[in-house]
Amino acid sequence: MNDIVAVIGAGTMGSGIAQCLAQAGYQVEVVEPDRSAAERARRGLGEAVRLALLLGRGDRRTATGIGGRVRWVERIDELSAVGFVIECATERTTLKERLFGELDRHCPDDAVLASCTSAIPIARLAAATERPDRVLGLHFMNPAPLTTAVEVVRGEQTAPQTLKQATDLIAALGKEAIVVGDRPGFVLNRVLMLSIAEAAATLDTGTDAATVDALFEQCLGHRMGPLRTADLIGLDNVADTIEVLRRETGASHYHVPPALAALVDAGHFGRKTGRGFHDYR
């Protein structure tokens, strides 16, 4: 694999993953057709690197010139020389299938195509390509630069060499690759989304979010309760993931509870907007 890695999408996850890659010395090509979103991500990347150095995270030598290792492009057909792609688009099945079809057409035949999907089965995305053996999932957690592990999803047709390239990449980022099988939601979100949904449902009984999270943090020793975790992920992303799980599994217990739906409808997505189950303003 060459040292050029493409990231599709310059949202929160895409920007964070691009930062991880650039700090590890990779040449990165970020595809973002929205110029204003790309500019926000470009500014945010510089600020994030400076903050990391102030907090003592990262190598100052590696951080020097990090902007020069990231190229911002608007179209997938500009990715003619990449060796690895990480797709970070919105959690919409039809959108991701279309993107994987485009990536398959425009990227080198030996390039690995990975998705940062939260719940969509990798087999579904691989079927949109002519290289299912080169497709797998890389489920990074938010914020990507601060988390220490990645859920690596091995599809039924993922080749051993593809899996090795992916785990080698994760190791180069200073993270641990935890390999799981392919099913809707994989392992982490299959369990976590149920926990978040049920925690949100308890708010209808008059219990407040701080109390719910305190029980998990103080009684079970969790670093962060389920509702604070949801705020960190982004409540819009949580709602999208639960909907994907409902469609893919057909299980009625995956449903967006009223308390979560109300916050999303009001534009309160958690930390990134300043308000979610908790207030961050």
Backbone bond lengths (Angstrom), bond angles and torsions (degrees), N, CA, C in turn:
res aa  C-N    CA-C-N  psi(-1)  N-CA   C-N-CA  omega(-1)  CA-C   N-CA-C  phi
1 M - - - 1.461 - - 1.511 110.61 -
2 N 1.355 116.81 134.06 1.459 117.98 175.90 1.521 109.81 -77.33
3 D 1.321 116.44 175.05 1.463 121.05 -173.38 1.521 113.49 -91.56
4 I 1.330 117.99 17.89 1.466 120.49 176.69 1.517 108.48 -102.08
5 V 1.328 115.98 120.21 1.458 121.52 179.61 1.521 108.30 -118.99
6 A 1.320 116.68 130.77 1.459 120.88 178.53 1.523 109.77 -99.02
7 V 1.320 115.29 145.18 1.461 122.61 174.83 1.522 106.86 -122.47
8 I 1.315 117.32 126.54 1.453 121.70 -178.74 1.517 109.02 -98.90
9 G 1.339 116.18 110.41 1.453 121.31 -179.27 1.513 111.76 105.35
10 A 1.339 115.90 131.56 1.468 120.62 -177.96 1.522 111.58 -112.34
11 G 1.337 116.13 33.62 1.456 120.40 173.95 1.514 110.92 -77.33
12 T 1.320 116.27 -162.02 1.468 120.47 -177.19 1.523 112.19 -57.66
13 M 1.348 116.82 -49.67 1.458 119.54 -177.77 1.522 111.43 -70.75
14 G 1.331 116.99 -45.05 1.458 119.64 -179.34 1.519 112.17 -59.62
15 S 1.326 116.11 -43.60 1.467 120.13 179.74 1.521 111.41 -64.91
16 G 1.334 115.92 -41.45 1.460 119.56 -179.98 1.522 112.32 -65.29
17 I 1.325 116.39 -40.98 1.469 120.38 178.76 1.524 110.50 -67.82
18 A 1.342 116.71 -40.05 1.466 120.18 177.06 1.523 110.49 -59.96
19 Q 1.322 116.71 -39.73 1.464 120.59 177.93 1.525 110.45 -62.40
20 C 1.343 117.04 -46.19 1.472 120.84 178.96 1.523 111.10 -57.27
21 L 1.324 116.06 -45.00 1.463 121.06 -177.65 1.525 111.39 -65.91
22 A 1.325 116.22 -47.18 1.467 119.92 -177.96 1.522 111.04 -65.24
23 Q 1.334 117.03 -39.15 1.458 119.79 178.79 1.526 111.54 -66.33
24 A 1.340 116.37 -25.76 1.466 120.18 178.41 1.526 112.34 -85.40
25 G 1.338 116.41 0.34 1.456 120.20 175.48 1.508 115.54 98.45
26 Y 1.324 118.67 3.01 1.465 121.31 179.59 1.529 111.21 -78.66
27 Q 1.323 115.71 149.97 1.445 121.32 166.95 1.526 106.85 -80.95
28 V 1.329 116.92 129.67 1.458 121.40 -172.93 1.522 110.14 -121.80
29 E 1.323 116.07 135.86 1.461 121.25 174.06 1.523 107.55 -119.58
30 V 1.331 115.89 114.54 1.462 121.38 -178.15 1.521 108.96 -100.36
31 V 1.333 116.20 122.65 1.458 121.08 178.79 1.518 108.82 -96.56
32 E 1.325 116.21 116.16 1.462 121.53 178.34 1.526 108.05 -146.82
33 P 1.344 117.92 107.31 1.459 120.51 -177.42 1.522 114.53 -71.00
34 D 1.333 117.09 -21.13 1.468 121.43 179.30 1.534 108.19 -84.77
35 R 1.315 116.48 109.43 1.471 119.85 -174.70 1.521 112.48 -63.91
36 S 1.325 117.41 -36.69 1.462 119.11 179.83 1.529 110.35 -68.12
37 A 1.336 117.30 -38.18 1.464 120.33 177.02 1.524 110.44 -65.63
38 A 1.326 116.58 -39.54 1.459 120.49 178.73 1.526 110.71 -63.80
39 E 1.326 116.88 -40.22 1.467 120.23 -179.89 1.524 110.94 -67.24
40 R 1.331 116.62 -41.15 1.471 119.74 176.54 1.523 110.22 -60.72
41 A 1.333 115.82 -43.08 1.467 119.69 180.00 1.521 111.43 -65.78
42 R 1.326 116.86 -38.06 1.465 120.92 179.11 1.536 110.38 -62.39
43 R 1.329 115.91 -45.99 1.477 119.52 178.01 1.524 110.82 -65.30
44 G 1.325 115.38 -42.49 1.461 119.63 -179.03 1.515 112.59 -63.36
45 L 1.325 116.99 -35.35 1.461 120.79 179.11 1.527 110.34 -62.95
46 G 1.316 116.57 -46.22 1.461 119.99 178.96 1.516 112.25 -61.68
47 E 1.334 116.28 -42.34 1.467 120.22 179.54 1.530 111.12 -66.53
48 A 1.333 116.64 -38.80 1.459 120.46 -178.92 1.523 111.54 -65.98
49 V 1.320 116.71 -40.03 1.461 120.30 178.86 1.524 110.76 -65.63
50 R 1.335 116.05 -43.20 1.472 119.30 178.34 1.527 110.86 -61.77
51 L 1.335 116.63 -42.09 1.458 120.41 179.63 1.520 110.69 -64.51
52 A 1.322 117.04 -42.14 1.465 120.43 179.81 1.521 111.12 -59.58
53 L 1.321 116.50 -41.28 1.463 119.67 179.47 1.527 111.07 -67.33
54 L 1.339 116.35 -38.61 1.463 119.76 178.16 1.524 111.46 -63.04
55 L 1.327 115.96 -33.29 1.462 121.03 -179.47 1.523 112.33 -87.12
56 G 1.340 116.47 2.96 1.448 120.27 178.04 1.508 114.42 80.92
57 R 1.336 117.45 17.86 1.465 121.11 178.95 1.522 108.75 -104.77
58 G 1.306 116.32 133.20 1.457 120.05 177.71 1.519 112.57 93.70
59 D 1.307 114.75 163.30 1.460 123.36 -178.17 1.524 108.98 -97.93
60 R 1.322 116.74 123.39 1.469 120.31 -177.78 1.524 111.19 -60.87
61 R 1.329 117.61 -34.83 1.466 119.93 179.18 1.524 111.06 -65.33
62 T 1.336 115.63 -41.40 1.462 119.60 178.94 1.520 111.03 -68.60
63 A 1.344 116.05 -36.10 1.468 120.16 -177.79 1.525 112.04 -69.13
64 T 1.318 116.79 -24.56 1.458 120.14 179.83 1.524 110.01 -64.36
65 G 1.301 116.14 124.78 1.453 120.89 178.98 1.500 114.32 75.39
66 I 1.351 117.13 20.64 1.455 119.76 -177.16 1.528 111.42 -62.40
67 G 1.335 116.25 -32.86 1.460 119.51 178.84 1.515 112.15 -61.98
68 G 1.314 116.83 -30.05 1.451 120.82 179.84 1.514 113.61 -74.78
69 R 1.347 116.38 -13.60 1.461 119.74 178.61 1.527 112.16 -93.49
70 V 1.333 116.66 -1.17 1.468 120.39 -179.95 1.518 109.27 -116.32
71 R 1.316 115.54 124.15 1.464 121.35 176.99 1.525 108.06 -111.91
72 W 1.328 116.26 132.85 1.457 121.91 -177.01 1.522 108.45 -104.42
73 V 1.326 116.23 122.01 1.462 120.30 -179.02 1.531 108.65 -128.03
74 E 1.331 115.19 164.50 1.468 119.59 -175.24 1.517 113.33 -105.43
75 R 1.345 117.83 -16.13 1.464 119.02 -172.46 1.530 111.51 -133.24
76 I 1.315 115.19 146.54 1.462 121.37 178.55 1.519 111.40 -65.76
77 D 1.339 117.58 -29.63 1.468 118.40 -178.29 1.519 113.20 -69.83
78 E 1.344 117.14 -0.60 1.462 120.95 174.30 1.528 112.15 -89.71
79 L 1.342 117.57 0.74 1.463 121.44 -176.43 1.520 111.52 -96.80
80 S 1.314 116.78 55.49 1.459 120.34 -174.46 1.528 113.62 -84.81
81 A 1.334 117.71 -6.87 1.464 118.87 -174.83 1.525 113.24 -128.20
82 V 1.332 117.91 14.73 1.464 119.56 -175.88 1.528 110.78 -82.70
83 G 1.328 115.76 153.86 1.455 120.42 177.27 1.513 113.21 -106.56
84 F 1.340 116.19 -15.39 1.466 120.93 -175.70 1.518 107.24 -153.36
85 V 1.333 116.84 138.57 1.464 121.74 179.91 1.525 109.16 -127.29
86 I 1.342 116.50 135.88 1.464 121.30 174.37 1.524 107.43 -121.34
87 E 1.320 115.78 111.61 1.469 121.47 -177.85 1.525 109.60 -87.01
88 C 1.344 115.93 128.70 1.471 121.98 -177.14 1.530 111.43 -130.78
89 A 1.319 116.85 40.30 1.460 120.58 -179.23 1.527 110.27 -79.06
90 T 1.328 115.50 172.53 1.460 122.04 178.10 1.528 110.43 -56.75
91 E 1.338 116.15 147.62 1.465 122.00 -175.73 1.527 111.11 -74.00
92 R 1.343 114.64 71.74 1.460 122.21 176.69 1.535 107.47 -127.15
93 T 1.315 117.45 121.54 1.458 121.10 -173.57 1.522 112.26 -59.25
94 T 1.331 117.30 -48.41 1.467 119.67 -177.42 1.519 111.31 -64.02
95 L 1.324 117.43 -36.96 1.460 121.07 178.33 1.526 110.21 -64.07
96 K 1.318 117.06 -47.50 1.461 120.22 -177.91 1.539 111.17 -66.19
97 E 1.326 117.20 -38.77 1.456 119.50 177.07 1.528 110.87 -61.44
98 R 1.331 116.23 -42.35 1.475 119.68 178.61 1.521 110.33 -63.58
99 L 1.329 117.26 -43.30 1.462 120.78 -179.81 1.529 111.64 -62.80
100 F 1.332 117.22 -40.62 1.461 119.32 -179.90 1.520 111.21 -67.71
101 G 1.325 116.87 -32.87 1.462 119.05 174.42 1.518 111.22 -64.32
102 E 1.335 116.87 -41.58 1.465 121.10 178.85 1.524 110.79 -67.65
103 L 1.317 116.56 -43.21 1.464 119.99 179.09 1.522 110.54 -60.67
104 D 1.317 116.42 -40.68 1.461 120.57 179.91 1.523 111.10 -61.81
105 R 1.323 116.28 -37.44 1.475 120.28 -178.06 1.522 112.54 -74.60
106 H 1.322 117.44 -34.17 1.465 119.75 -169.43 1.528 115.26 -105.33
107 C 1.320 118.79 -19.21 1.467 120.23 -178.09 1.530 109.93 -89.89
108 P 1.338 117.61 155.66 1.466 120.78 177.56 1.524 111.75 -53.13
109 D 1.326 115.90 148.70 1.462 120.83 -175.64 1.521 113.18 -58.36
110 D 1.343 117.64 -29.59 1.459 119.65 -176.90 1.526 113.04 -94.69
111 A 1.338 117.92 4.51 1.466 120.48 -179.49 1.525 110.32 -71.52
112 V 1.327 116.01 140.85 1.462 121.80 174.86 1.525 108.35 -84.49
113 L 1.335 116.37 135.41 1.461 121.88 178.17 1.524 108.37 -112.18
114 A 1.330 116.75 112.80 1.464 122.23 -178.17 1.522 109.78 -115.66
115 S 1.323 115.71 149.26 1.460 120.60 176.45 1.517 109.95 -118.30
116 C 1.326 115.53 141.00 1.463 121.44 174.26 1.532 110.03 -94.48
117 T 1.329 116.20 25.73 1.455 120.41 -179.57 1.521 112.03 -56.70
118 S 1.326 115.58 147.64 1.464 121.35 179.49 1.521 112.46 -85.85
119 A 1.349 117.53 -25.02 1.459 117.86 -172.21 1.523 114.78 -153.85
120 I 1.336 119.20 -16.95 1.464 121.23 -175.33 1.531 109.90 -70.16
121 P 1.332 118.44 128.54 1.473 120.18 -179.78 1.525 111.74 -56.93
122 I 1.307 116.04 137.73 1.456 121.50 -179.29 1.526 110.75 -65.20
123 A 1.327 117.31 -33.05 1.463 120.47 178.77 1.524 111.31 -58.69
124 R 1.323 116.79 -35.41 1.470 120.72 179.91 1.528 110.46 -66.45
125 L 1.327 117.34 -41.30 1.461 120.86 179.58 1.525 110.91 -73.31
126 A 1.331 116.94 -38.23 1.464 120.69 179.45 1.523 110.93 -62.72
127 A 1.346 116.51 -32.76 1.462 120.80 -178.82 1.529 112.17 -67.29
128 A 1.322 117.18 -16.25 1.464 120.90 177.96 1.526 111.62 -83.57
129 T 1.337 117.36 1.33 1.464 122.17 -177.11 1.524 110.80 -122.91
130 E 1.321 114.68 171.09 1.467 121.41 172.84 1.525 110.69 -100.89
131 R 1.340 116.47 12.66 1.473 120.99 -178.29 1.527 110.68 -134.60
132 P 1.320 120.28 55.30 1.466 120.66 -177.53 1.526 113.61 -57.98
133 D 1.331 117.11 -24.00 1.457 120.36 177.99 1.522 112.60 -72.01
134 R 1.341 116.70 -14.27 1.471 121.64 -178.38 1.525 111.50 -106.45
135 V 1.335 117.81 16.97 1.466 122.31 -176.12 1.533 109.74 -117.80
136 L 1.332 116.10 138.73 1.464 121.64 175.63 1.525 109.14 -158.92
137 G 1.319 116.96 177.79 1.459 121.46 178.93 1.512 111.50 -109.06
138 L 1.321 116.07 140.49 1.463 122.53 172.23 1.523 106.72 -126.26
139 H 1.312 115.80 94.08 1.459 121.09 -176.11 1.529 109.62 -90.03
140 F 1.333 115.49 88.89 1.463 121.76 175.13 1.524 109.14 -73.63
141 M 1.324 116.50 151.07 1.463 121.67 174.90 1.527 109.57 -99.24
142 N 1.303 115.27 157.22 1.460 121.44 179.98 1.536 109.64 -98.58
143 P 1.351 118.35 133.11 1.464 128.31 -1.73 1.533 111.49 -83.18
144 A 1.313 115.68 130.19 1.467 121.08 -174.09 1.531 113.79 -54.57
145 P 1.359 119.78 -41.30 1.467 118.52 -177.62 1.533 114.11 -66.94
146 L 1.345 117.60 -18.53 1.465 120.03 -174.11 1.519 113.43 -104.98
147 T 1.329 118.66 -13.37 1.458 120.49 -178.89 1.529 110.28 -87.72
148 T 1.316 115.59 153.24 1.471 119.85 -169.44 1.525 114.30 -105.82
149 A 1.334 118.17 -4.62 1.460 120.20 -177.99 1.520 110.47 -140.71
150 V 1.326 115.79 159.14 1.464 123.08 178.77 1.520 108.06 -132.00
151 E 1.340 116.93 131.50 1.461 121.77 175.40 1.530 107.66 -79.86
152 V 1.321 116.42 110.88 1.463 122.17 -177.67 1.526 107.85 -98.29
153 V 1.336 116.43 120.97 1.462 120.96 -174.16 1.527 109.70 -103.71
154 R 1.308 115.20 116.04 1.454 121.82 -179.90 1.530 109.26 -91.60
155 G 1.329 116.27 114.09 1.455 120.09 176.87 1.512 111.07 -72.31
156 E 1.325 116.37 165.57 1.463 120.73 -178.17 1.525 111.76 -59.51
157 Q 1.355 117.09 -32.23 1.459 120.42 -178.34 1.527 113.37 -103.76
158 T 1.334 117.83 3.20 1.463 120.40 179.47 1.531 110.54 -61.27
159 A 1.325 116.94 125.21 1.460 121.23 -177.93 1.529 110.82 -75.10
160 P 1.345 118.01 150.31 1.463 121.04 177.26 1.527 112.66 -55.08
161 Q 1.339 117.53 -38.97 1.455 120.32 -179.90 1.523 111.07 -65.74
162 T 1.326 116.91 -36.72 1.469 120.62 177.16 1.518 110.20 -63.40
163 L 1.320 115.71 -44.97 1.461 119.96 178.90 1.521 110.89 -61.68
164 K 1.327 117.11 -40.31 1.467 120.48 179.32 1.529 110.68 -64.90
165 Q 1.321 117.43 -42.79 1.466 119.39 178.62 1.525 110.44 -60.48
166 A 1.318 116.35 -39.22 1.459 119.91 -179.14 1.526 111.45 -68.55
167 T 1.327 117.10 -45.46 1.467 119.46 -179.15 1.525 111.36 -68.67
168 D 1.331 117.50 -32.31 1.471 120.61 175.19 1.532 109.93 -65.07
169 L 1.333 116.45 -40.32 1.460 120.13 178.68 1.520 110.85 -63.47
170 I 1.325 116.56 -45.20 1.466 120.59 179.62 1.528 110.40 -61.45
171 A 1.329 116.80 -41.16 1.463 120.42 178.65 1.521 111.01 -63.44
172 A 1.342 116.68 -37.88 1.463 120.70 178.99 1.520 111.50 -65.41
173 L 1.327 117.04 -23.62 1.469 120.81 177.10 1.527 111.78 -84.46
174 G 1.336 116.12 -0.78 1.459 120.37 -179.43 1.519 112.76 79.26
175 K 1.340 116.81 24.70 1.454 121.13 -178.80 1.529 110.12 -120.35
176 E 1.316 115.93 163.23 1.454 121.75 177.66 1.524 109.85 -96.85
177 A 1.318 116.62 133.72 1.461 121.74 175.79 1.522 108.81 -92.99
178 I 1.329 116.58 122.52 1.465 121.78 176.60 1.524 106.80 -111.27
179 V 1.335 116.45 110.54 1.463 121.98 -171.58 1.527 110.53 -89.05
180 V 1.343 115.38 131.33 1.464 121.48 178.96 1.527 108.87 -132.02
181 G 1.331 115.48 167.11 1.455 120.97 177.44 1.518 111.65 -82.43
182 D 1.324 115.50 172.36 1.461 122.24 -174.37 1.526 111.25 -96.20
183 R 1.315 115.50 118.76 1.463 122.78 172.19 1.524 106.25 -159.68
184 P 1.317 120.58 160.70 1.466 120.51 -179.15 1.528 111.95 -55.02
185 G 1.328 116.47 125.46 1.459 120.77 -179.03 1.507 114.38 80.41
186 F 1.377 116.73 -8.14 1.460 122.38 178.13 1.536 109.69 58.95
187 V 1.314 119.31 -123.45 1.460 120.87 175.59 1.524 110.27 -108.82
188 L 1.321 115.78 -54.43 1.456 120.19 -170.43 1.522 112.60 -61.20
189 N 1.324 117.77 -55.28 1.458 119.24 -175.39 1.516 113.23 -76.21
190 R 1.313 116.84 -22.66 1.466 118.96 175.75 1.528 110.01 -61.31
191 V 1.333 115.75 -34.88 1.461 121.41 179.39 1.533 111.06 -91.79
192 L 1.329 116.21 -46.42 1.465 120.52 -173.95 1.518 112.50 -61.72
193 M 1.344 118.00 -41.74 1.461 119.51 -177.02 1.520 111.93 -65.53
194 L 1.332 117.16 -33.44 1.459 119.75 173.99 1.523 110.85 -63.82
195 S 1.336 115.64 -42.61 1.463 120.67 -179.82 1.526 110.93 -62.27
196 I 1.326 116.26 -45.42 1.467 120.45 -179.56 1.528 110.23 -64.23
197 A 1.335 116.89 -45.51 1.459 120.34 -178.23 1.522 111.32 -61.92
198 E 1.323 116.94 -43.91 1.456 119.86 -179.65 1.527 110.99 -69.31
199 A 1.334 117.21 -36.38 1.466 119.97 177.09 1.526 110.26 -63.65
200 A 1.330 116.70 -42.06 1.463 120.79 178.52 1.520 110.95 -65.48
201 A 1.344 117.07 -35.29 1.466 120.59 -179.51 1.523 111.84 -65.73
202 T 1.347 117.41 -27.73 1.466 119.20 179.96 1.523 111.78 -69.54
203 L 1.319 117.71 -17.01 1.466 120.04 179.25 1.527 111.32 -66.14
204 D 1.332 116.67 -22.39 1.461 120.70 178.90 1.531 112.01 -69.67
205 T 1.353 116.96 -13.50 1.469 119.99 179.74 1.524 111.81 -90.61
206 G 1.342 116.84 -1.08 1.456 120.55 -179.47 1.515 113.50 100.88
207 T 1.314 117.60 -6.12 1.468 121.17 174.84 1.523 108.45 -72.61
208 D 1.344 117.95 139.86 1.462 119.07 -179.69 1.520 111.17 -94.81
209 A 1.339 115.21 165.28 1.460 121.25 -174.67 1.522 112.12 -62.00
210 A 1.321 117.08 -37.96 1.460 119.88 -178.97 1.530 110.89 -62.34
211 T 1.328 116.20 -38.20 1.464 120.10 179.52 1.521 111.12 -67.87
212 V 1.331 116.60 -43.56 1.469 120.46 179.08 1.520 110.09 -57.86
213 D 1.324 116.48 -49.25 1.463 119.45 -177.16 1.523 111.97 -68.58
214 A 1.339 116.88 -35.25 1.467 119.95 179.37 1.526 111.10 -61.25
215 L 1.324 117.25 -36.46 1.461 120.42 179.32 1.529 110.96 -62.47
216 F 1.317 116.76 -43.67 1.467 120.38 179.69 1.525 111.36 -70.37
217 E 1.323 116.43 -39.32 1.463 120.40 -175.81 1.526 111.97 -75.54
218 Q 1.332 117.38 -40.31 1.462 120.37 -173.83 1.520 113.58 -95.12
219 C 1.325 117.27 -30.84 1.471 119.47 179.81 1.524 112.05 -89.23
220 L 1.329 116.82 -35.61 1.460 120.02 -176.24 1.524 113.27 -106.53
221 G 1.333 116.80 -8.91 1.460 119.67 178.32 1.507 114.24 78.23
222 H 1.340 117.91 16.64 1.456 120.05 176.68 1.535 109.32 -68.62
223 R 1.316 115.76 139.86 1.467 118.87 179.33 1.528 110.91 -65.43
224 M 1.316 116.81 -30.35 1.454 121.71 -178.28 1.526 108.29 -147.69
225 G 1.334 117.10 132.66 1.448 120.88 179.52 1.520 112.09 -69.44
226 P 1.337 118.31 169.54 1.468 121.26 -174.83 1.518 114.45 -64.07
227 L 1.323 117.85 -33.18 1.464 119.10 -178.05 1.526 111.58 -78.85
228 R 1.327 117.20 -35.33 1.473 119.28 172.57 1.529 110.15 -66.54
229 T 1.321 116.53 -36.94 1.465 120.59 176.91 1.521 109.94 -62.05
230 A 1.330 116.63 -43.65 1.466 120.67 178.58 1.521 110.90 -61.68
231 D 1.329 116.95 -41.41 1.470 120.34 177.79 1.524 111.15 -61.45
232 L 1.324 116.79 -36.62 1.464 120.79 179.76 1.524 110.65 -70.53
233 I 1.315 117.15 -43.00 1.473 121.13 178.78 1.526 110.31 -62.89
234 G 1.317 116.45 -40.22 1.466 122.66 -172.78 1.518 108.59 111.47
235 L 1.324 117.82 117.35 1.461 120.28 -173.40 1.526 112.30 -65.57
236 D 1.332 116.77 -28.94 1.468 118.91 175.27 1.521 110.48 -65.62
237 N 1.332 116.54 -40.20 1.458 120.59 178.03 1.529 111.40 -67.77
238 V 1.334 116.44 -37.88 1.461 120.73 178.13 1.533 110.03 -62.34
239 A 1.334 116.43 -47.31 1.466 120.39 -179.67 1.531 110.81 -61.84
240 D 1.334 117.10 -42.63 1.468 120.68 178.12 1.527 111.14 -61.14
241 T 1.340 116.48 -42.29 1.462 120.88 -177.77 1.521 111.07 -66.57
242 I 1.329 116.81 -41.43 1.467 119.90 177.93 1.524 110.28 -62.29
243 E 1.328 117.20 -39.97 1.465 120.33 178.89 1.533 111.16 -64.74
244 V 1.333 116.63 -40.47 1.468 119.96 177.12 1.529 109.87 -61.49
245 L 1.324 117.68 -44.38 1.459 121.75 179.37 1.532 111.37 -62.23
246 R 1.333 116.58 -39.82 1.465 120.01 179.00 1.527 110.25 -62.63
247 R 1.343 116.04 -45.39 1.464 119.33 -178.73 1.525 111.93 -68.55
248 E 1.325 116.25 -43.44 1.457 119.99 -173.72 1.528 113.33 -73.60
249 T 1.343 116.56 -33.28 1.467 119.50 -177.16 1.525 112.41 -98.39
250 G 1.331 116.41 -24.07 1.460 119.83 -175.43 1.515 112.72 72.33
251 A 1.336 116.81 10.36 1.467 121.30 -176.90 1.529 110.49 -86.42
252 S 1.321 116.37 126.99 1.468 120.45 -176.54 1.518 112.85 -70.33
253 H 1.346 117.33 -19.03 1.466 117.50 -178.47 1.529 111.96 -74.65
254 Y 1.325 118.08 -10.52 1.463 119.31 170.95 1.535 107.68 -90.32
255 H 1.307 116.60 103.69 1.458 120.26 178.30 1.519 108.48 -150.51
256 V 1.316 116.25 150.82 1.469 121.80 179.36 1.523 108.17 -81.62
257 P 1.343 118.56 114.79 1.465 120.29 -178.01 1.530 111.17 -70.70
258 P 1.324 118.10 156.73 1.471 121.48 -176.80 1.530 114.31 -55.08
259 A 1.338 117.60 -39.59 1.467 119.94 -178.05 1.520 111.38 -62.93
260 L 1.336 116.52 -38.72 1.465 120.41 178.10 1.524 110.85 -72.10
261 A 1.319 116.95 -44.54 1.470 120.65 -179.76 1.531 111.31 -59.88
262 A 1.322 117.11 -39.44 1.464 120.50 -178.82 1.522 111.70 -64.29
263 L 1.320 116.75 -40.89 1.469 120.11 179.23 1.525 110.77 -66.47
264 V 1.329 117.17 -43.23 1.461 120.83 179.85 1.526 110.33 -63.72
265 D 1.334 116.84 -43.93 1.467 120.40 179.27 1.524 111.87 -61.10
266 A 1.338 116.59 -30.57 1.470 121.03 -179.51 1.526 112.24 -85.68
267 G 1.329 117.89 -1.81 1.459 120.90 179.86 1.516 113.57 81.55
268 H 1.330 117.12 16.61 1.467 121.29 178.09 1.529 108.04 -97.74
269 F 1.335 115.83 98.85 1.460 121.03 -171.54 1.518 113.76 -102.23
270 G 1.333 118.11 5.50 1.458 119.72 -179.62 1.512 112.38 110.03
271 R 1.325 115.77 -144.99 1.470 120.45 -174.37 1.519 112.59 -58.11
272 K 1.331 117.43 -38.39 1.468 119.63 -174.21 1.521 112.86 -68.98
273 T 1.333 118.17 -19.31 1.472 119.94 176.40 1.522 111.81 -110.61
274 G 1.323 117.19 -3.91 1.463 120.64 178.06 1.513 114.27 94.82
275 R 1.329 116.97 -10.53 1.458 119.48 -179.45 1.520 110.31 -152.78
276 G 1.329 114.83 137.39 1.454 121.53 174.93 1.514 106.64 -151.21
277 F 1.331 117.04 -126.00 1.464 118.70 171.79 1.530 109.94 -65.67
278 H 1.328 115.72 -27.81 1.458 121.95 176.42 1.523 108.87 -119.24
279 D 1.326 116.50 164.02 1.468 121.86 -178.91 1.531 108.11 -103.41
280 Y 1.344 116.56 124.52 1.473 122.23 -178.17 1.523 112.19 -112.71
281 R 1.317 116.78 9.53 1.460 119.43 -176.72 1.517 110.47 -74.91
